[in-house]
Amino acid sequence: MPEHAHPRPSQRWPDTLWILRHGESAGNVARDAAMRAKAARIAVEGRDVDVPLSALGEAQSRSVGHWFAAMPEAARPEVVLCSPYRRARQTAALVHEAGGLPIAREDFVIDERLREKEFGVLDGLTTLGIRESMPDQAEFRRILGKFYHRPPGGESWCDVILRLRSALDTISLHHGGRRVLIVAHQVVVLCLRYLLENMTEEEILAIDREGDVPNCGITEYRFDPAAGATGSLRLLRYNFVAPLQREGTPVTAEPDAKAVGA
C-alpha cells in the first residue's frame, strides 16, 4: 500500500433497506369520511399513537408478509426497526405472523425517532378545518411551505429529518451489511428518501405532489459498493404495491387521519 494511502472503510450501510408504510388505519378511514362530508374535524378519538389498523390494513400487512415469506430466508429482513405507533407495530407483527420475518418478535426494535410527524394544534383538523379555525396557521404554511412550517406544538418536515438523521446514524453504526426493514409512516418514508438520496426541498416536495405513499407500499434500497468513495444505497423501487395486487388486496393511498396538509 502506498505510504499515504488509506484503507477502504468497511461497509456502513445495510445490504438491503426496505421502508414500509403501515397498513390502512382506522384514522385513514375516518379522514376519508371527513373529507367526503366536508367536515372541519376528523372523527378519531384518543391519541394518534393509539390509532389501530383497519381490517383492510390488517389484510394489506399479511399480503406483504406473504411476499417476504416467498423469498429465500437469506434474502429476507434480519433487522426490524418500527415506529412506536400502534398501527406501525401491528403492521410489523402481521408481516411476521404471515411468515415474512425469520426473526423473533421480541427482537424488533421500537424506535421513537421513526414516529409520525407531530401536528400539534392542527391535530385532527381537515384542510377546511384549518382554514376556518386557524387561518393564521394556514397562511403561515402557505408562506413557508410544508417543509419549514412548524405548527405550534408540532413539527416541520425539517424537524422530522433531524431525528431521522440520528436514526440513520444508528443503522449505519449497528447494521452495516445487513438486511433492514423499517416500518413507519408516510412523512417518514418521504423524509428518508430526502436523506438517502441527498435531495433538495424542491425535489422531495415534487415527489410528494405526485401522490400519497400507499398503505403498505414498499420503498427498497440496495447497497452499491461502486457508488462514491465508500458505496451508498441505491433506490430499487418506490411505492411498490405488487404484493397486495397479487393477492387481490385493495391498495389504499390515504394520508394519516391527523396528517391533512402534512
C-alpha positions in Angstrom: 0.0 0.0 0.0 1.4 3.5 -0.9 2.8 5.4 2.1 -0.2 7.9 2.2 -2.9 5.5 1.0 -5.9 4.9 3.3 -7.7 1.5 3.6 -11.2 1.5 2.2 -13.7 1.9 5.0 -15.9 -1.1 5.9 -19.4 -1.0 4.6 -21.6 1.2 6.8 -24.9 0.8 5.0 -27.3 -2.2 5.1 -27.1 -4.6 2.1 -30.8 -4.1 1.6 -33.1 -1.5 3.2 -36.9 -1.7 3.0 -39.1 1.1 4.2 -42.7 0.0 4.7 -45.6 2.4 5.3 -48.1 0.9 7.8 -51.4 -0.6 6.5 -54.6 1.3 6.3 -55.6 2.6 9.7 -58.9 3.4 11.3 -57.7 7.0 11.1 -57.3 6.8 7.3 -60.9 5.6 7.0 -62.1 8.5 9.3 -60.2 11.0 7.3 -61.8 9.9 4.1 -65.2 10.2 5.7 -64.5 13.7 6.9 -63.3 14.8 3.5 -66.4 13.4 1.8 -68.6 15.2 4.3 -66.6 18.4 4.0 -66.2 18.3 7.8 -63.8 20.5 9.7 -62.6 17.8 12.1 -61.8 14.1 11.7 -63.7 11.8 14.0 -60.9 9.9 15.7 -60.9 9.6 19.5 -57.8 9.4 21.6 -54.1 9.8 20.8 -52.7 9.5 17.3 -50.2 7.0 18.7 -53.1 4.6 19.6 -54.9 4.5 16.3 -55.2 0.9 15.1 -55.2 -0.7 11.7 -58.5 -1.2 9.9 -59.5 -4.7 8.8 -58.2 -3.8 5.3 -54.9 -2.6 6.8 -54.5 -6.0 8.5 -55.0 -7.8 5.2 -52.5 -5.5 3.5 -49.9 -6.2 6.1 -50.4 -10.0 5.7 -50.0 -9.7 2.0 -46.6 -8.0 2.5 -45.7 -10.8 4.9 -46.5 -13.4 2.3 -44.4 -11.6 -0.2 -41.4 -11.6 2.1 -42.1 -15.2 3.1 -41.8 -16.2 -0.6 -38.2 -15.0 -0.6 -35.3 -17.3 0.4 -34.7 -16.9 4.1 -31.2 -15.5 3.4 -32.8 -12.6 1.4 -35.5 -11.6 4.0 -35.1 -8.9 6.6 -33.0 -9.8 9.6 -33.4 -6.5 11.4 -36.8 -4.8 12.1 -37.0 -1.2 13.2 -40.5 0.1 13.9 -42.3 3.3 14.9 -43.9 3.0 18.4 -47.3 4.0 16.9 -49.9 1.2 17.2 -50.7 1.0 13.5 -47.0 0.5 12.7 -46.4 -2.1 15.4 -49.5 -4.0 14.2 -48.2 -3.9 10.6 -44.8 -5.4 11.7 -46.5 -8.0 13.8 -48.8 -9.1 11.0 -45.9 -9.3 8.5 -44.1 -11.5 11.0 -47.2 -13.6 11.6 -47.6 -14.2 7.8 -44.1 -15.7 7.8 -42.2 -12.9 6.3 -39.7 -12.2 9.0 -37.4 -15.0 10.2 -36.6 -13.3 13.5 -38.2 -13.3 16.9 -40.9 -10.6 17.6 -39.0 -9.7 20.8 -36.0 -8.7 18.7 -37.9 -5.9 16.9 -36.5 -2.5 17.8 -39.2 0.1 18.6 -37.6 3.4 17.8 -39.5 6.6 18.7 -37.4 8.5 16.1 -39.5 6.7 13.4 -42.8 8.1 14.8 -45.3 10.0 12.7 -44.8 13.8 12.2 -46.4 15.6 15.1 -49.1 18.0 14.1 -49.6 20.0 17.3 -52.6 22.3 17.3 -53.6 21.1 13.8 -54.2 17.5 15.1 -57.4 16.1 13.8 -58.3 19.1 11.6 -59.1 18.8 7.9 -57.7 21.3 5.4 -61.1 23.1 5.6 -60.9 23.0 9.4 -57.5 24.6 9.5 -58.7 27.4 7.2 -61.8 28.0 9.2 -60.4 27.8 12.8 -56.7 28.7 12.4 -56.4 30.9 9.3 -53.1 32.3 10.6 -51.6 28.8 10.5 -53.0 28.2 7.1 -51.3 31.5 6.0 -48.0 30.7 7.7 -48.0 27.3 5.9 -48.7 28.9 2.6 -45.8 31.3 3.0 -43.3 28.9 4.5 -44.3 25.7 2.7 -44.8 22.3 4.4 -41.0 21.7 4.6 -40.4 24.5 7.0 -43.8 25.3 8.6 -43.9 24.1 12.2 -47.4 24.4 13.8 -47.5 25.3 17.5 -46.8 22.1 19.5 -45.9 20.2 16.3 -43.1 19.5 13.8 -42.0 20.7 10.4 -40.6 18.2 7.9 -37.1 19.6 8.9 -37.8 18.5 12.5 -38.6 15.0 11.3 -35.5 15.0 9.1 -33.3 15.9 12.1 -34.4 12.9 14.2 -34.2 10.6 11.1 -30.5 11.7 10.6 -29.9 10.3 14.0 -31.8 7.1 13.3 -29.8 6.5 10.1 -26.5 7.0 12.0 -27.7 4.3 14.4 -28.4 2.0 11.4 -25.0 2.7 9.9 -23.3 2.0 13.2 -25.0 -1.2 14.1 -26.5 -2.7 10.9 -23.9 -2.3 8.1 -24.0 -5.2 5.7 -27.4 -6.5 7.0 -30.9 -6.6 5.6 -33.0 -4.0 7.4 -36.8 -3.3 7.4 -38.2 0.0 8.7 -42.0 0.1 9.4 -43.2 3.7 9.8 -45.3 6.5 8.3 -45.8 8.5 5.1 -43.8 11.6 6.0 -41.0 9.3 7.4 -40.8 7.5 4.1 -40.5 10.7 2.2 -38.0 12.3 4.6 -35.8 9.1 4.5 -35.8 9.4 0.7 -34.7 13.0 1.1 -31.8 11.9 3.3 -30.7 8.8 1.5 -30.8 10.4 -2.0 -29.4 13.7 -0.9 -32.4 15.6 -2.3 -33.3 19.3 -2.1 -36.6 20.7 -0.7 -37.9 21.1 -4.2 -37.1 17.6 -5.3 -38.8 15.8 -2.3 -41.9 18.1 -2.5 -42.2 17.3 -6.2 -42.3 13.6 -5.3 -44.8 14.3 -2.6 -47.1 16.2 -5.0 -47.2 13.1 -7.3 -49.3 11.3 -4.8 -49.5 9.8 -1.3 -47.4 6.8 -0.3 -49.7 3.8 -0.4 -50.6 1.9 2.7 -48.1 -1.0 2.9 -46.2 0.5 -0.1 -42.6 -0.7 -0.1 -39.6 1.5 -0.8 -36.4 -0.6 -1.3 -32.8 0.3 -1.5 -29.8 -1.9 -2.3 -26.2 -1.2 -1.4 -24.0 -0.3 -4.4 -20.3 -0.7 -3.5 -19.2 1.2 -6.6 -21.2 4.4 -5.7 -18.9 7.1 -4.4 -15.8 6.6 -2.3 -17.4 4.2 0.3 -20.5 2.9 -1.5 -24.1 4.0 -1.0 -27.7 2.9 -1.1 -29.4 3.0 -4.5 -33.2 3.2 -4.9 -34.6 0.0 -6.4 -38.3 0.7 -6.1 -40.7 3.2 -4.6 -44.4 2.8 -3.8 -44.2 -0.9 -4.7 -47.6 -2.5 -4.1 -47.3 -5.7 -6.2 -47.5 -7.9 -3.0 -51.0 -6.5 -2.4 -52.1 -6.7 -6.0 -51.0 -10.4 -6.3 -53.4 -11.4 -3.5 -56.2 -9.1 -4.7 -55.9 -6.9 -1.6 -57.2 -3.4 -2.3 -54.5 -0.7 -2.4 -55.2 2.5 -0.5 -53.1 5.7 -0.6 -54.5 7.9 2.1 -52.7 10.5 4.4 -53.0 9.6 8.1 -56.0 10.9 9.9 -54.1 13.7 11.5 -51.8 14.3 8.6 -54.0 16.5 6.4 -51.8 19.1 4.9 -48.8 17.4 6.3 
